[in-house]
Amino acid sequence: MKLIRNKRRVLTWSLALWPVYLAGLLGLAPYIVPFLDGWLPRWALVLILALSPFGRVIEQKKLKETDDADQ
């Protein structure tokens, strides 16, 4: 297993992580704004999380590691 050098770029630009971030925000919304409880069904969060593997198989040229990448 090889660890990447520029973790911040991957965490912000990876298409596989955006559905995880969105599901997390939508899952926390009812705790922050109580009247949103029941607004979004639980199966919708699972569906959003199921999009994550599709983002993993898309080539993302912005995330290619170069020799001059900062750590």
Secondary structure, DSSP 8 states (H G I E B T S, - for coil): ----S-HHHHHHH-TTTHHHHHHHHHHHHHHHSGGGTTTS-HHHHHHHHHTHHHHHHS--GGG---TT---
